[in-house]
């Protein structure tokens, strides 16, 4: 095979090619037979460690970029020893939800690495994605290469009015409107629980969320959270008082602040009297709002000062992060983070000195404002960051540049004193990412204690003559629909009689209408009640439910999203199966009769001892 001198890049699979051209698929893995076709997703996966490290160090360099003899980190210093840089979406790197363009930035890093020893004289790109085209032209400019851009097809541009009108106003204006609306909607929480909070004698504080409360907790008014199951009871049984500071977001169960206010009052009045509850919005005041607005305008001016250097330093990834840059310094994201920071400061300053603090670690930017406020209030150096799910390889939120632990104070970065690890795997990943071993503390994965109880199949009306496949839905509806589409396309190749059982994500309902032509039964039972009914589980690559199914010993097949990276918590497990096309899926389902159900011992992948000895050790309970 002789390399062509033209490379065609396509971010869709349907493009006409010259027989002589080499083809790079930007998305998807459909190998076109008889052609020289490269799949960029394969290239990323084969160089995963390199791409990940490269992206993380690039982001780290942006903070170190110098503007007028001062680093970007120092320009964004908004309080003594704290830089607002650490709250930005750029540093947060939330590549599954808030900043999905990061996956394209990682692809272009992989592409650049792959390209460096090739000798093409021209690139043709078929794409309607403006960001991708911009990034490619920066890349080609840098190496003096000809780039030819072709639109894939005519695009029907929808008339602008179908977008939210406010999106066309300047960011700072959107932010102020959002702040006003936020204050009006959370105002009923002002002052709720504050009196009890300020006089609390407790020495242990938790920052938690009102999103994942147990249903019975809301009805009875006794605090139970699915993030911390059995922990509040453990503290109660050992007469350990605790303070609970809640983040509030409206959900189906708590649709507005009035409902949240009533619930917090119930928690505080419940008979145990050993817990103190408040929300961060309990501490809202006119003074807090003024400080938010003042600092927002400060950031607005700093943004103009540093933007040019940051964009130059970012190079070809700038088109993928420029909107995050904007949003993080003058948008709603900046405003929310400032608001949280001043609320945390007020809440924590009024507490007596705390001996231990715990917060749910999702590595969101605002968490650094909490750590900063904790340290400023001079509470003991025992702040624990507790992740509630296993770490995933491609979840970039949890990963920082290795140097930050040795240089945190110079970088104006507050860090938790300890990070909870809930498995050997998580522990090793953290050590590999440069977290010092003395900062790691083992904790049981509270949210997964239910995995100790598997039961026999509780589903009724199953078709005895058919094999059963469990479909695990995703929190992002489009991912589930894509999963169903591939299943539907595979049906014509499947010869085995199969009944499909769909368990949608609790936050994202799916109906049979969404999945026409599939022999489907929908259930909301928990995985431990249905996994025993099935021969195999089929999951999207972003759902954590695949982990539960795997833990119970099921064979799990994961479909890799044709746009994204392999975000599965099972990536790297030797007995997990990954597919990317309908035919690959059909091949596995046609061999469903050969799959042996074997109970596996999974202790090494998650600490879930029901007696929670590791937690007891933290609290000094025997």
C-alpha positions in Angstrom: 0.0 0.0 0.0 1.3 3.4 -1.0 0.2 6.4 1.1 -1.9 8.9 -0.8 -0.7 12.5 -0.6 -4.3 13.7 0.3 -6.0 12.9 3.6 -9.8 13.2 3.7 -11.3 13.8 7.2 -14.9 13.2 7.6 -17.0 13.7 10.7 -19.8 11.7 9.1 -19.5 8.3 7.5 -21.4 9.1 4.3 -19.0 11.1 2.1 -17.9 10.4 -1.5 -14.1 9.7 -1.8 -11.6 9.3 -4.5 -10.2 5.8 -4.6 -6.7 7.1 -4.2 -7.4 9.2 -1.0 -6.7 8.1 2.6 -9.7 8.6 4.9 -9.8 9.6 8.5 -13.1 9.1 10.3 -13.4 11.8 12.9 -16.4 9.9 14.6 -17.5 6.3 14.5 -15.6 3.1 13.7 -17.3 2.0 10.5 -14.5 0.5 8.5 -15.1 0.9 4.8 -13.9 -2.3 3.1 -11.1 -2.1 0.6 -10.1 1.5 1.5 -7.3 2.9 3.6 -9.5 4.1 6.4 -8.4 5.2 9.8 -10.7 5.6 12.8 -9.7 8.5 15.1 -11.5 6.9 18.0 -9.3 3.8 17.6 -6.2 6.0 17.5 -7.3 7.8 20.7 -7.9 4.5 22.5 -4.5 3.1 21.4 -2.8 6.2 22.7 -5.1 6.9 25.6 -2.5 7.5 28.3 -0.6 10.0 26.1 -3.7 11.9 25.0 -5.0 12.3 28.5 -1.7 13.4 30.0 -1.1 15.8 27.1 -4.5 17.5 27.5 -4.1 17.9 31.3 -0.6 19.4 31.0 -1.9 21.8 28.3 -4.6 23.1 30.6 -2.1 23.4 33.4 0.1 25.5 31.1 -2.7 27.9 30.4 -2.9 28.8 34.1 0.9 29.5 34.0 0.7 31.7 30.9 2.2 35.1 31.6 0.4 38.4 30.8 2.2 41.6 31.8 4.7 39.8 34.0 2.0 38.1 35.9 0.6 34.5 35.6 -3.1 34.0 34.6 -3.5 32.3 38.0 -2.3 35.5 39.8 -4.5 37.8 37.6 -7.5 35.8 38.8 -6.6 36.0 42.5 -9.8 37.3 44.0 -9.0 36.6 47.6 -5.8 36.2 49.6 -4.4 32.7 48.7 -7.3 31.8 46.3 -7.4 32.1 42.5 -10.7 32.0 40.7 -8.9 30.1 37.9 -9.5 26.8 39.8 -13.3 27.3 39.5 -13.3 27.6 35.7 -14.9 25.1 33.4 -11.5 24.9 31.6 -9.9 23.5 34.8 -13.0 21.5 35.7 -12.8 19.5 32.5 -16.3 18.0 32.7 -16.1 16.2 29.4 -19.3 14.2 29.9 -21.8 16.9 30.8 -20.8 20.5 30.8 -17.9 20.6 28.4 -18.4 17.8 25.8 -16.2 19.7 23.2 -13.2 18.5 25.3 -13.6 15.1 23.6 -12.9 16.8 20.3 -9.9 18.6 21.8 -8.6 15.1 22.9 -9.2 13.8 19.4 -7.2 16.6 17.8 -4.3 16.0 20.2 -4.4 12.3 19.1 -4.6 13.4 15.4 -1.6 15.7 15.7 0.4 12.9 17.3 -0.6 10.5 14.6 0.0 13.0 11.8 3.6 13.9 12.7 5.4 11.2 10.8 3.0 11.2 7.7 3.8 13.2 4.6 0.5 14.3 3.2 0.5 17.5 1.2 -3.1 18.3 1.6 -6.1 17.8 3.9 -9.7 17.9 2.8 -12.3 18.1 5.6 -16.0 17.4 5.3 -17.7 18.9 8.3 -20.4 21.4 9.3 -18.8 21.7 12.7 -17.3 25.3 12.8 -15.2 24.6 15.9 -13.6 21.5 14.3 -12.9 23.4 11.1 -11.3 26.3 13.0 -9.2 23.9 15.0 -8.1 22.1 11.9 -7.1 25.4 10.2 -5.0 26.4 13.2 -3.3 23.0 13.0 -2.7 23.3 9.2 -1.5 26.9 9.6 1.1 25.9 12.2 2.6 23.3 9.9 2.1 25.2 6.6 -0.3 22.6 5.0 -3.1 23.2 2.5 -6.6 22.7 4.0 -9.7 22.4 1.8 -13.0 22.7 3.7 -16.2 21.2 2.3 -19.6 21.3 3.9 -21.1 17.8 4.2 -24.5 18.8 2.8 -26.7 21.8 2.7 -27.7 22.7 6.2 -31.2 24.0 6.8 -30.5 26.8 9.2 -33.4 27.2 11.6 -34.5 30.7 12.2 -32.7 32.2 15.1 -35.9 32.8 17.1 -36.2 29.1 18.1 -33.2 29.6 20.4 -33.6 31.2 23.8 -33.5 35.0 23.1 -31.4 35.8 26.1 -28.5 33.8 24.6 -27.9 36.8 22.3 -27.4 39.3 25.1 -23.9 39.8 26.5 -22.8 37.2 29.0 -22.6 39.7 31.9 -26.2 40.8 31.3 -27.4 37.1 31.2 -25.5 36.6 34.5 -27.1 39.5 36.3 -30.6 38.4 35.1 -29.9 34.9 36.2 -28.7 36.1 39.6 -31.8 38.2 40.2 -34.0 35.2 39.2 -32.0 32.8 41.4 -32.4 35.1 44.4 -36.2 35.4 43.9 -36.6 31.6 43.6 -34.4 30.7 46.6 -35.6 33.5 48.9 -37.9 31.3 51.0 -34.8 29.5 52.3 -33.2 32.7 53.7 -32.5 32.3 57.4 -33.9 28.7 57.6 -32.0 26.7 60.2 -29.4 29.5 60.7 -30.2 30.0 64.4 -29.7 26.3 65.2 -26.6 26.2 62.9 -24.9 29.2 64.6 -25.4 27.7 68.1 -24.6 24.1 67.1 -22.1 22.3 69.4 -21.3 19.6 66.8 -17.7 19.2 65.6 -18.5 17.3 62.4 -19.9 19.0 59.2 -21.1 17.5 56.0 -21.7 19.4 52.7 -24.3 17.4 50.8 -27.0 17.7 48.2 -30.8 17.6 48.4 -31.0 15.9 45.0 -30.7 12.2 46.1 -32.8 12.1 49.2 -34.5 8.8 50.1 -38.3 9.0 49.2 -39.3 8.0 52.7 -37.1 10.8 54.1 -39.2 13.4 52.3 -42.5 11.9 53.5 -41.5 11.3 57.1 -39.2 14.3 57.4 -36.4 12.3 58.8 -33.1 12.9 57.0 -31.9 10.0 54.8 -29.7 10.5 51.8 -28.8 7.9 49.2 -25.4 9.5 49.0 -24.7 8.7 52.7 -26.9 5.7 53.5 -26.5 4.3 57.1 -23.9 7.0 58.0 -26.3 9.4 59.8 -27.6 6.4 61.8 -24.1 5.3 62.7 -23.4 8.8 64.1 -26.7 8.9 65.9 -26.2 5.5 67.5 -22.8 6.7 68.8 -24.1 10.1 70.0 -22.0 12.0 67.5 -23.7 15.3 66.6 -23.4 16.5 63.0 -24.1 19.6 60.9 -25.5 19.2 57.4 -25.2 22.0 54.9 -27.3 21.2 51.8 -27.0 22.3 48.2 -30.5 22.8 46.9 -31.6 22.3 43.3 -35.2 21.8 42.3 -36.2 18.2 41.6 -39.5 16.4 41.1 -39.6 15.7 44.8 -38.6 19.2 45.8 -40.0 21.4 43.0 -39.5 24.7 44.8 -37.7 26.4 47.7 -40.9 26.4 49.8 -40.9 22.6 49.8 -37.2 22.5 50.6 -37.7 25.0 53.5 -40.5 22.9 55.0 -38.3 19.8 54.7 -35.3 21.4 56.4 -37.6 22.6 59.2 -38.9 19.0 59.6 -35.3 17.7 59.7 -34.4 20.2 62.4 -37.5 19.4 64.5 -37.3 15.6 64.2 -37.0 13.9 67.5 -33.3 12.9 67.4 -32.1 16.5 67.8 -28.6 15.3 67.2 -28.4 16.8 63.6 -28.4 20.4 62.5 -29.6 21.2 59.0 -29.4 24.3 56.8 -29.0 25.0 53.1 -26.4 27.2 51.7 -29.2 29.6 50.6 -30.1 30.0 54.3 -27.2 32.4 54.4 -28.2 34.7 51.5 -28.1 38.5 52.3 -27.9 41.8 50.5 -24.2 42.1 51.4 -23.5 38.7 49.8 -25.3 39.7 46.6 -23.3 43.0 46.4 -20.0 41.1 46.7 -21.0 38.7 43.9 -21.9 41.6 41.5 -18.7 43.5 42.4 -16.5 40.5 41.8 -18.3 39.7 38.6 -17.3 43.1 37.1 -13.8 42.5 38.3 -13.7 39.3 36.4 -15.2 40.9 33.4 -12.2 43.3 33.1 -9.6 40.6 33.9 -11.0 38.4 31.1 -10.2 41.1 28.5 -6.7 41.4 29.9 -5.8 37.6 29.7 -8.0 36.4 26.8 -5.5 37.0 23.9 -2.6 35.1 25.6 -4.8 32.2 26.7 -6.1 31.8 23.2 -2.6 31.9 21.7 -1.3 29.5 24.2 -4.2 27.0 23.7 -3.4 26.7 20.0 -5.5 24.3 18.1 -7.7 23.4 21.1 -8.9 27.0 21.6 -12.0 26.6 19.4 -13.1 23.8 21.7 -12.6 25.7 25.0 -13.2 29.4 24.1 -16.9 29.3 25.1 -16.0 27.7 28.4 -13.4 30.5 29.0 -16.2 33.1 28.4 -18.7 31.3 30.5 -16.3 30.8 33.4 -15.3 34.4 33.8 -18.4 36.4 32.9 -21.2 33.9 32.4 -23.7 32.2 34.7 -21.1 29.7 35.7 -18.9 32.5 37.1 -21.8 34.1 38.9 -22.9 30.8 40.5 -19.4 30.1 41.7 -19.0 33.5 43.2 -22.5 33.2 44.8 -21.5 29.8 46.3 -18.2 31.1 47.6 -19.7 34.0 49.6 -22.5 31.8 50.9 -19.9 29.1 52.0 -17.8 31.8 53.7 -20.8 33.0 55.7 -22.0 29.6 56.6 -18.6 28.3 57.8 -17.5 31.5 59.6 -20.4 31.2 62.0 -19.7 27.6 63.1 -17.6 26.7 66.1 -14.3 25.2 65.2 -14.9 21.9 63.4 -12.8 18.8 63.8 -13.9 17.0 60.6 -15.5 18.1 57.4 -16.9 15.9 54.5 -18.2 16.8 51.1 -19.3 14.8 48.1 -16.4 15.0 45.6 -17.5 15.4 42.0 -14.6 17.8 41.2 -16.8 20.6 40.2 -15.2 24.0 40.1 -17.3 25.4 43.0 -15.9 22.7 45.3 -12.7 24.7 45.5 -14.7 27.7 46.9 -15.9 25.4 49.7 -12.4 24.1 50.5 -11.1 27.7 50.5 -13.9 28.9 52.8 -13.3 25.9 55.1 -9.6 26.7 55.4 -10.3 30.5 55.9 -12.6 29.7 58.8 -9.6 27.9 60.4 -11.4 24.6 61.0 -9.1 21.6 61.7 -7.1 20.3 58.8 -9.4 17.3 58.4 -11.4 18.0 55.3 -12.4 14.8 53.5 -13.4 14.7 49.8 -15.7 11.7 49.3 -16.4 10.5 45.8 -19.6 8.4 45.5 -18.9 6.4 42.4 -15.8 4.5 41.0 -13.3 6.6 39.1 -13.5 6.2 35.3 -10.4 6.5 33.1 -11.8 9.1 30.7 -13.6 11.2 33.4 -11.1 14.1 33.3 -12.8 16.0 36.1 -11.0 14.0 38.7 -7.5 14.4 37.3 -5.1 17.3 37.8 -1.5 18.0 36.8 0.9 16.1 39.1 2.6 19.3 40.3 -0.4 20.7 42.0 0.1 18.7 45.2 3.7 19.9 45.7 3.0 23.5 44.7 -0.6 24.1 45.9 0.0 27.2 47.9 2.1 28.9 45.2 -0.7 28.1 42.8 -3.3 29.7 45.1 -5.1 26.4 45.1 -7.0 25.0 48.2 -7.0 21.2 48.4 -8.9 18.8 50.7 -6.7 17.2 53.4 -7.9 13.7 52.4 -9.5 12.0 49.4 -11.7 8.9 50.1 -10.9 5.9 47.9 -13.6 3.2 47.6 -11.6 0.5 45.8 -8.1 -0.7 45.1 -8.6 0.5 41.5 -9.5 4.0 42.5 -6.5 4.1 44.9 -4.1 3.0 42.2 -5.5 5.5 39.7 -5.1 8.4 42.2 -1.5 7.3 42.9 -0.8 7.2 39.2 -2.3 10.7 38.8 0.2 12.0 41.4 -1.9 12.2 44.6 0.4 11.7 47.6 -0.4 8.4 49.3 -0.7 10.1 52.7 -3.7 12.0 51.4 -5.6 8.9 50.5 -8.0 7.3 53.0 -10.0 4.1 52.4 -13.8 4.4 52.8 -16.6 2.0 52.0 -18.6 3.0 48.9 -21.8 3.9 50.8 -23.8 4.3 47.7 -23.1 0.7 46.7 -23.7 -1.1 49.9 -26.9 -2.5 48.3 -24.7 -4.6 46.1 -24.3 -7.0 49.1 -27.9 -8.1 48.5 -28.7 -9.9 45.2 -32.1 -11.6 45.1 -33.7 -14.1 42.8 -35.5 -12.8 39.8 -38.7 -10.8 40.8 -40.0 -10.0 37.3 -43.3 -11.5 36.2 -44.6 -12.2 32.7 -41.3 -13.3 31.2 -41.3 -15.4 28.0 -39.9 -18.7 29.0 -38.9 -19.7 25.4 -36.7 -16.6 25.0 -33.3 -15.5 26.2 -33.4 -12.3 28.3 -31.2 -9.2 27.7 -31.2 -6.4 30.2 -30.9 -2.9 28.6 -29.5 -0.3 31.0 -30.6 3.2 30.1 -28.5 6.4 30.5 -29.1 9.7 32.3 -28.6 11.4 28.9 -31.6 10.5 26.8 -29.9 10.8 23.4 -27.4 8.2 24.6 -30.2 5.7 25.4 -31.9 6.4 22.0 -28.6 5.8 20.2 -28.2 2.6 22.2 -31.7 1.5 21.1 -31.1 2.5 17.5 -28.0 0.3 17.2 -29.9 -2.6 18.9 -32.8 -2.1 16.3 -30.3 -2.1 13.4 -28.7 -5.3 14.8 -32.1 -7.2 15.0 -32.0 -8.2 11.3 -28.7 -10.2 12.0 -29.9 -11.9 15.2 -31.3 -15.4 14.9 -31.8 -16.2 18.6 -35.2 -15.6 20.3 -34.6 -12.7 22.7 -36.8 -10.7 25.0 -35.4 -7.3 26.0 -35.9 -5.8 29.5 -35.3 -2.1 29.7 -34.4 -0.4 32.9 -34.3 3.4 32.2 -32.2 5.7 34.3 -34.5 7.0 37.2 -34.0 10.6 36.1 -34.7 9.9 32.4 -37.9 8.0 31.6 -38.0 6.1 28.3 -41.2 4.5 27.0 -41.9 1.7 24.5 -42.8 4.5 22.0 -39.1 5.5 22.0 -38.1 2.0 21.0 -40.4 0.8 18.2 -40.0 -2.7 16.8 -38.1 -4.1 19.8 -39.8 -6.8 21.9 -39.5 -4.7 25.1 -40.6 -4.9 28.7 -39.9 -1.8 30.9 -39.2 -2.0 34.6 -38.1 0.3 37.4 -37.0 -2.4 39.7 -33.5 -2.2 41.1 -30.8 -4.1 39.3 -30.3 -6.6 42.1 -33.9 -7.8 41.6 -33.7 -8.2 37.9 -30.1 -9.2 37.0 -30.9 -12.8 37.9 -33.6 -12.9 35.2 -31.1 -12.0 32.4 -28.4 -13.8 30.4 -26.6 -10.6 29.5 -26.7 -6.8 30.1 -26.3 -4.2 27.3 -25.3 -0.7 28.4 -24.3 2.8 27.1 -20.7 3.7 27.7 -21.5 6.6 30.2 -23.9 4.8 32.6 -22.6 3.7 36.0 -25.3 1.0 36.1 -23.1 -1.3 34.0 -20.9 -1.4 37.1 -23.7 -2.8 39.3 -24.6 -5.4 36.7 -20.9 -6.5 36.4 -20.6 -6.6 40.1 -23.4 -9.2 40.3 -21.5 -11.4 37.8 -23.4 -10.6 34.6 -21.7 -10.5 31.2 -21.9 -6.7 30.3 -21.7 -5.5 26.7 -21.2 -1.8 26.3 -21.8 0.3 23.1 -19.2 2.9 22.5 -20.8 6.2 21.4 -19.6 7.0 17.9 -18.8 10.6 18.9 -17.2 10.2 22.3 -14.6 8.3 24.2 -15.0 5.0 26.1 -16.4 6.5 29.3 -17.4 3.2 30.8 -16.5 2.4 34.4 -15.6 -1.1 33.0 -13.0 0.2 30.6 -9.8 -1.8 31.2 -11.6 -4.8 32.7 -10.5 -7.9 30.8 -13.9 -9.6 30.8 -15.9 -6.6 29.8 -17.1 -6.4 26.1 -17.2 -3.3 24.0 -18.9 -3.0 20.6 -19.4 -0.1 18.2 -21.5 -1.4 15.3 -24.8 -3.3 15.0 -23.0 -6.4 13.5 -20.6 -6.6 16.4 -23.6 -6.5 18.8 -25.5 -9.1 16.8 -22.4 -11.5 16.9 -22.5 -11.4 20.7 -26.3 -11.8 21.0 -26.2 -14.8 18.5 -23.8 -16.5 21.0 -26.0 -15.8 24.0 -26.6 -19.5 24.6 -22.8 -20.0 25.3 -22.7 -17.4 28.1 -22.3 -19.0 31.4 -23.6 -17.2 34.5 -20.9 -17.5 37.0 -21.0 -15.8 40.4 -17.7 -13.8 40.6 -15.9 -12.5 43.6 -15.6 -8.8 43.1 -14.3 -7.6 46.5 -11.2 -6.2 44.8 -13.2 -3.7 42.7 -15.2 -2.0 45.5 -15.1 -1.8 49.3 -18.7 -2.5 50.4 -18.4 -4.2 53.8 -21.8 -3.6 55.4 -20.2 -3.1 58.8 -18.3 -0.1 57.3 -15.2 -0.6 59.4 -13.2 2.0 57.4 -15.8 4.7 58.1 -15.9 3.7 61.8 -12.1 4.2 61.9 -12.4 7.8 60.6 -14.9 8.6 63.4 -13.0 6.7 66.1 -15.9 4.2 66.6 -14.9 0.7 67.7 
